[in-house]
Amino acid sequence: MSNSRFAFRGAFLLVFCVLAGATAQALNLPKVFSDNMVIQQGQPVRVWGWAEPGQPVEVAFGTRRQTATTGPDGKWTLALESLPASTTPAELTVAAGGKQITIKNVLVGEVWICSGQSNMEWLLRDTDGAKEIIASADMPLIRQFKVPHVTNAKPQKDLPGDWAVCSPATAGNFTGVGFHFALQLFKKLNVPIGLINTSWGGTRIEPWTDPDGFKMSPALKEISDQVANADQVHRRNQAAKLDQLESWVKQSREALEKGGVPAAFPGGLPEHPLNAADRPTGIYNAMVAPLVPYGIRGALWYQGESNNGEGMLYAEKMRALISSWRRLWNQGEFPFLYVQLAPYRYNRPEALPGIWEAQRSALAIPNTGMAVITDIGNVSDIHPRNKQEVGRRLSLWALAKTYGVGGQEFSGPVYQSMQVQGGKVVLAFDHADGLKSLDGKPLSWFTLAGEDGKFVPARADIVGNTVVVSGDGVAIPKAVRFGWDETAEPNLVNAAGLPASPFRTGN
């Protein structure tokens, strides 16, 4: 028998076994369970993997041990008792069928997902002060699991990636925002910090969202229908391909039995993942779903540039994303902290303020927090390099609201209400202690409109914890706008030096 004939028989037998439903598989774990991993403290440690069906599996970590039995599909899952934080490297072992996997250099601490588009993915090595920061980044208790860019039409059970221990040799490849967030947490909490960096530049919010997320809002019905239709098309295509494959197997078997040449393998059968990163659910399927239910404390999100122009619809999409992730992880309303976009010249002056408004309104979602960065952007560069302060501002929210570390303000002023007094408007804010001008100059980027609806530059004065706005020619004020332009870099801050979020009092 020729080598080609022998190779074909091997391939044929492999396909035949798959079609016959053979399910034997070696003991295996998701890639997120690998050397140098960080386990979330204070929560049941959820571990899962695959082995032969009906097989007992034992997982051990220190004094914690637990067993499970694989199901008909070979999957198993269990939960170890929660663990306290530990800076001492340990081993996690998984045993089944006489085989064992040992995961080394495991720490227990705080784990955060870092997700979004390019400003979250932006590498530490490309940020302000990178050379000095990286040189001093000998921080083995901070680690990152980096997920490569992948998409798929259906939720996947695993993804590529590995854990890296922070050092001068590796830190440059960490997410810049995530690194500085982790550094601040480590300084205050003194526990290991793990970052799961699943981010992708230029992506919209829709690909990161689970299909059920879109069902939660009537405003997103069109997207939900699109996802449902795509799923039906996928199933029809899969059924057609299976029919083709079964036909090929039958024809080839008959040809081989007669000593003839097997049928030509039908083209177009290999399954290709989605290659369009802007398709709803496509990134979630490949870069988020396989991480569930790995224990996390919360999520960081820096995205929106690719959805610029959507206004309040973006708030609905944020709600869909946050709700769907929280449902999937089943850890309750875990912290979801995000960055309000930086000013940038898109040449659509009021489009970006619409996204700012949507992001500010998302603070109504329980256990969310927003870092405002209007003072540290670059209107000529969509990727401002000061990621150190972005990470620090996110950490302020986490330290105050998640970890209960008091003693410092965590938010800039957030508009709450307006009151007309004669020809002036009095604006009230949350987080308004010590209102001041960042640069000592008159407050900037306030405009005022009267009954004609035309906005004019306004004078704004700080009076206690309020701002009083007035404008020439506006005798009966109706509405105020603050920072309502894509290039706005206003100077209103509180005593902590944190900037006020742009807003408008009416729509």
Secondary structure by P-SEA (a helix, b strand, c coil): ccaaaaaaaaaaaaaaaaaacccccccccccccccbbbbbccccbbbbbbccccbbbbbbcccbbbbbbbcccccccccccccccccbbbbbbbbcccbbbbbccccccbbbbbbbccccccccccccaaaaaaaacccccccccccccccccccccbbbbbbbcccccccccccaaaaaaaaaaaaacccbbbbbcccccccccccccccccccccccaaaaaaaaaaaaaaaaaaaaaaaaaaaaaaaaaaaaaaacccccccccccccccccccccccccccccccccccccccbbbbbbccccccccaaaaaaaaaaaaaaaaaacccccbbbbbccccccccccaaaaaaaaaaaacccccbbbbbbccccccccccccccaaaaaaaaaaaaaaccccccccccccbbbccccccccbbbbbbcccccccccccccccbbbbbcccccccbbbbbbcccbbbbbbccccccccccccccccccccccccccbbbccccccc
